[in-house]
Amino acid sequence: MSLSRRRFLLLASSALATPPAAAAGGQYLAAPGALSAGRWALVMDTRRLARPELRESIINACHAFHNVLSRPGPRQMAWIRQQDFSSVFTDQVPPVMPAELSSRKILILCNHCANPPCVRVCPTGAAFLREDGIVGMDFHRCIGCRYCMAACPFGARSFNFEKPRLAAVHPAFPPRTRGVVEKCTFCAERLAAGLPPLCVEVSEGAIVFGDLQDPSSPVSALLTENFSLRRKPELGTQPGVYYIL
């Protein structure tokens, strides 16, 4: 066995054992230069996400980094996926609208609500709301009851039916055990290391992330200058993901 292969197996096996830099309660240990905010928010410019190859690259990058086994079928898992405008904004579709907009593909993920119903129904605290607005997941506390999946009005959560895989494991974010619920975490592990969410990094500027409570932040500027929508605002969950049309 070569040294490089030995090192790979060592990294992979250790990644399967514990989450990366994870502290108790599903939080991550902040490194020097960690990113912080009063209320994190994500803004997607759907006009700039019109290219199918860009959307696919964002989805693939997220799933590859987080070791999400996403394949077609009733047990498909997805931290981020795409749907037609009319399927995403079912309650906000006007009777007459441009054909391009009605068929525009929209990337959807966990909305990191300020009033998250998934957190309220979780019996173990595996789903929790951080002070910075991120709805986190403690995979070690999840018992797979799926109450949070039933409570989420956005279908943002997936149940993991699969065993952890050694092959193609990204050591920076180990696979979860079978029988837990998964979802987007706004790349909390990257924020703790001073890095933006991966979807933002690979989006070529089409996805912007920042502090909604900071008037000078990029997300505040974009939302001030552009018309945007949030999903199902009438439910009162206060989503943290905005879409520019």
Beta strands, then each sheet from edge to edge (+ up, - down):
strand 1: 40-45
strand 2: 80-84
strand 3: 105-109
strand 4: 127-129
strand 5: 135-137
strand 6: 158-159
strand 7: 181-182
strand 8: 207-211
strand 9: 228-229
strand 10: 241-244
sheet 1: 8+ 1- 10- 9+
sheet 2: 2+ 3-
sheet 3: 4+ 5-
sheet 4: 6+ 7-
end
